[in-house]
Amino acid sequence: MSRLRALAGPAAAALIAAALAGAWLAALGADPVAALRALAEGAFGDSLALENTLVRAGPLLLVGLGVALCFRCGIWNIGGEGQLLAGALAATALVTRGFGPDAGVGVLVLALLAGAAAGAAWAALAALLRVQRGVSEVLSTILLNFIAALLVAWAVHGPLQEASGAYPQSDAFPEAARLLLLPGLTRVHAGLLIAAALPFALWVVLFRTAAGLRLRAVGLSPDAARYAGVSPERETVRVLVISGALAGLAGGLEVAGVTGRLFENLATGYGFTAIAVALLARLHPLGVIPSAVVFAGLATGSGAMQRAAGVPSVAVQVIEALVIFLSVGFALPRRDT
């Protein structure tokens, strides 16, 4: 019964969002059924659409996983975007300036580790500000997003700009630093397997280990956790570092598996959409997998809906916002669960 109740919130959010989206499309003079069908076909209708959705789901999954972990611990990490950018920046600096075009075997692993470490360090700044100075992590992580975006912009206009100097972007990654595509696929890279495996690992840690019990205890009641000998401050630092590492890894996978280089606007809303991913999943590590695919499908299918049904892009963004809004209202778990 409890599992059915856990699924009821996300299902209700999806159904009501679809109903409101249909009413919104009808008010605009579009055929709601045709528009929503075009959205679904654009996201999952053929192999290419499905691959595009899965590629977009990868970073959403990792960043959403970190957000869910933080929210479980009562930490409001809004900085997934900045942590992802920090990871992408570190991986790019290591590959293009640390090794260059003659990079050999092993540089890919080092680049991904550098991305995860940079994301963890970026989140650690917010953790230390909260623990040492009492600064709300909501404020610090949001501000760190802007700083990370500006750092990337500065880097691709300056020290990491491609050798030709033609565009504000880094040099392309050499083949040794690129993730391989999965057999038979044209866009889905091996990094997606890493992203898909981590929710299972985190589920084990969260629900089958003492460390996971301490983390959940802090999220449910910091005072009770402290009385039981658990330090909320230590768990805050720990969970933010892990969350940042996941987002930083997402940044490393994005430049090594998808774009092949760093440029401005690399992360167009991944961090904020990941919050909705975590909420729709009810902060459950395994629930993040389908939730990330849903939001990735909305993004990839929106273009098809515009083309097939003549729906303006602003209307598509309204539909996405409806899903996010309802995710908060229906999918956020109660404090007593």
C-alpha positions in Angstrom: 0.0 0.0 0.0 2.8 2.4 0.9 4.4 1.8 -2.5 1.1 2.6 -4.3 0.8 5.7 -2.2 4.3 6.7 -3.2 3.5 6.4 -6.8 0.2 8.3 -6.5 1.8 11.7 -6.2 3.9 11.6 -9.3 1.1 10.0 -11.3 -1.4 12.7 -10.2 1.2 15.4 -11.1 1.6 13.9 -14.6 -2.1 13.5 -15.2 -3.1 16.9 -14.0 -0.2 18.5 -15.9 -1.4 16.7 -19.1 -5.0 17.9 -18.5 -4.0 21.5 -17.9 -1.6 21.5 -20.9 -4.5 20.2 -23.1 -6.7 23.1 -21.9 -3.9 25.6 -22.4 -3.3 24.3 -26.0 -7.1 24.4 -26.8 -7.2 28.0 -25.5 -4.5 28.8 -28.0 -6.5 27.3 -30.8 -4.3 24.2 -31.2 -5.5 20.7 -31.3 -4.5 19.3 -27.9 -4.5 15.7 -28.9 -2.4 16.3 -32.0 0.0 18.6 -30.0 0.5 16.2 -27.2 0.9 13.3 -29.6 3.6 15.3 -31.5 5.3 15.9 -28.1 5.3 12.2 -27.3 6.5 11.2 -30.8 9.2 13.8 -30.7 10.5 12.4 -27.5 10.1 8.6 -28.0 8.6 8.1 -31.5 11.6 6.6 -33.2 15.2 5.5 -32.4 16.7 8.9 -33.0 14.2 10.7 -30.8 14.7 8.1 -28.1 18.5 8.5 -28.3 18.2 12.3 -28.1 16.0 11.9 -25.0 18.4 9.5 -23.3 21.4 11.8 -24.0 19.6 14.7 -22.4 18.4 12.5 -19.5 22.0 11.6 -18.5 23.0 15.0 -16.8 19.5 15.4 -15.5 19.7 12.0 -13.8 23.1 12.7 -12.1 22.3 16.3 -11.0 18.8 15.2 -9.9 20.3 12.4 -7.9 22.5 14.8 -6.0 19.6 17.1 -5.4 17.4 14.3 -4.1 20.2 13.2 -1.7 20.6 16.7 -0.4 16.8 17.2 0.1 16.7 13.9 2.0 19.2 15.4 4.4 17.2 18.7 4.7 19.8 20.5 2.6 18.4 22.8 -0.2 21.1 22.5 -2.8 20.0 24.8 -5.7 23.5 24.9 -7.1 23.5 21.9 -9.4 24.0 24.1 -12.4 27.1 25.7 -11.1 28.5 22.4 -9.9 28.0 20.9 -13.3 29.8 23.8 -14.9 32.7 23.5 -12.5 33.0 19.9 -13.4 33.0 20.6 -17.1 35.5 23.4 -16.7 37.9 21.3 -14.7 37.7 18.4 -17.2 38.2 20.7 -20.1 41.2 22.4 -18.5 42.8 19.0 -17.7 42.3 17.6 -21.2 43.1 20.6 -23.4 45.7 22.3 -21.4 47.1 19.5 -19.1 47.5 16.9 -21.8 46.7 18.5 -25.2 46.0 16.8 -28.5 48.5 14.0 -27.8 46.6 12.7 -24.8 47.0 9.0 -24.2 45.0 6.2 -22.6 43.7 7.1 -19.2 43.1 10.8 -19.8 39.4 10.2 -20.0 39.3 8.6 -16.5 41.4 11.5 -15.1 39.1 14.0 -16.8 36.0 12.5 -15.2 37.6 12.3 -11.8 38.7 16.0 -12.2 35.1 16.9 -13.1 33.7 15.1 -10.0 36.3 16.6 -7.8 35.7 20.1 -9.1 31.9 19.8 -8.5 32.5 18.5 -5.0 34.8 21.4 -4.2 32.3 23.9 -5.6 29.6 22.5 -3.4 31.9 22.3 -0.4 32.2 26.1 -0.5 28.4 26.3 0.2 28.7 23.6 2.9 31.5 25.4 4.7 29.6 28.7 4.5 26.6 27.1 6.2 28.5 25.2 8.8 31.1 27.9 9.7 29.2 31.1 9.1 25.5 30.1 9.1 24.9 31.2 5.5 21.9 29.6 4.0 22.9 27.1 1.3 19.9 28.3 -0.8 21.5 31.7 -1.2 25.1 30.5 -1.5 24.4 27.8 -4.1 22.3 30.1 -6.2 25.1 32.8 -6.2 27.7 30.1 -7.0 25.7 29.2 -10.1 26.3 32.7 -11.5 30.0 32.7 -10.5 30.5 29.3 -12.3 28.8 30.5 -15.4 31.0 33.6 -15.5 34.1 31.6 -14.9 33.2 29.4 -17.9 32.6 32.5 -20.0 35.9 34.0 -18.9 37.8 30.7 -19.6 36.5 30.2 -23.2 37.2 33.9 -24.0 40.7 33.6 -22.4 42.9 30.8 -21.2 40.9 27.9 -22.6 39.9 29.5 -25.9 40.6 27.3 -29.0 44.0 27.8 -30.6 42.5 29.4 -33.7 40.8 32.1 -31.6 37.8 32.1 -33.9 35.1 31.3 -31.5 34.6 31.5 -27.7 35.0 27.8 -27.1 37.7 25.4 -26.1 39.7 23.1 -28.4 38.0 19.9 -29.3 38.7 16.9 -27.0 41.1 14.4 -28.6 39.7 10.9 -29.3 41.4 9.4 -26.2 39.4 11.8 -24.0 36.0 11.1 -25.7 33.5 8.6 -24.4 32.7 5.7 -26.8 29.2 5.4 -28.3 27.2 2.4 -27.2 27.1 -0.4 -29.9 24.5 0.2 -32.6 23.7 3.8 -31.4 24.6 7.1 -32.9 24.4 9.5 -30.0 24.1 7.6 -26.7 27.6 7.3 -25.1 29.0 5.0 -22.5 28.6 7.6 -19.8 24.9 6.9 -19.7 25.7 3.5 -18.2 27.6 5.2 -15.4 24.7 7.6 -14.8 22.2 4.7 -14.8 24.2 2.6 -12.3 24.8 5.3 -9.7 21.1 5.5 -8.5 21.3 1.8 -7.5 24.6 2.4 -5.7 23.1 5.3 -3.9 20.0 3.4 -3.0 22.1 0.8 -1.3 24.1 3.4 0.7 20.9 5.3 1.6 18.8 2.4 2.8 21.2 -0.4 3.6 24.1 1.3 5.5 24.6 3.1 8.7 25.9 6.2 6.8 22.6 6.4 5.0 20.6 6.0 8.2 22.5 9.0 9.7 21.8 11.1 6.6 18.1 10.3 6.7 18.0 10.9 10.4 19.4 14.4 10.0 16.8 15.1 7.3 13.9 14.0 9.4 15.0 15.7 12.7 18.4 17.4 13.2 17.8 17.7 16.9 16.9 14.1 17.4 19.9 13.1 15.2 22.2 15.2 17.4 20.8 13.6 20.5 21.6 10.2 19.0 25.2 11.2 18.4 25.0 12.3 14.8 26.5 15.6 13.8 24.2 17.5 11.4 27.1 19.7 10.5 29.3 16.8 9.4 26.4 15.3 7.4 25.7 18.6 5.8 29.3 18.8 4.5 29.3 15.2 3.5 26.0 15.2 1.5 26.8 18.5 -0.3 30.2 17.2 -1.4 28.7 14.0 -2.7 25.9 15.9 -4.5 28.5 18.3 -6.0 30.6 15.3 -7.1 27.6 13.9 -9.0 26.9 17.2 -10.7 30.5 17.7 -11.5 30.7 14.2 -13.0 27.7 15.1 -15.1 29.6 18.1 -16.4 32.6 15.9 -17.3 30.4 13.4 -19.1 28.7 16.2 -21.0 32.0 17.6 -22.5 33.6 14.2 -23.0 30.5 12.4 -24.4 28.3 15.0 -26.1 29.8 18.3 -26.9 33.4 17.4 -27.2 34.4 20.9 -26.1 33.5 23.6 -23.6 31.5 26.7 -24.5 29.2 29.3 -23.0 25.7 28.2 -22.1 26.8 24.6 -21.9 24.2 23.9 -19.1 20.9 25.5 -20.2 18.8 24.9 -17.1 20.0 21.4 -16.2 20.5 22.4 -12.6 17.0 23.9 -12.1 15.2 21.2 -14.0 17.0 18.6 -11.9 15.2 20.0 -8.8 11.9 19.0 -10.5 13.4 15.7 -11.4 14.2 15.0 -7.8 10.8 16.1 -6.5 8.8 14.1 -9.1 10.9 11.1 -8.0 9.8 11.8 -4.4 13.5 12.1 -3.6 14.0 8.4 -4.2 17.3 7.4 -5.9 15.6 4.9 -8.2 12.7 7.1 -8.9 15.1 9.7 -10.4 15.7 7.4 -13.4 12.2 7.6 -14.9 11.8 11.1 -13.7 14.9 12.3 -15.6 13.6 10.5 -18.8 10.2 12.3 -18.5 11.8 15.8 -18.2 14.3 15.0 -21.0 11.4 13.9 -23.1 9.6 17.1 -22.5 12.6 19.0 -23.7 13.4 17.0 -26.8 9.7 16.6 -27.8 8.9 20.3 -27.5 10.6 21.0 -30.8 8.4 18.4 -32.6 5.3 19.8 -31.0 6.2 23.3 -32.3 6.7 22.0 -35.8 3.8 19.6 -36.0 1.1 21.6 -34.2 2.3 25.1 -34.7 2.5 25.7 -31.0 4.7 28.7 -30.1 7.8 28.0 -28.0 6.5 30.0 -25.1 3.5 27.7 -24.8 5.9 24.7 -24.7 7.7 26.4 -21.8 4.4 26.9 -20.0 3.7 23.2 -20.2 7.1 22.4 -18.8 6.6 24.9 -16.0 3.2 23.2 -15.3 4.8 19.9 -14.8 7.5 21.4 -12.6 4.9 23.3 -10.5 2.7 20.3 -10.0 5.7 18.1 -9.2 6.3 20.4 -6.2 2.7 20.2 -5.2 1.9 16.5 -5.6 5.3 14.8 -5.5 7.1 16.4 -2.6 7.1 13.8 0.2 5.5 14.7 3.5 7.9 15.3 6.4 6.4 12.3 8.2 7.3 9.8 5.5 
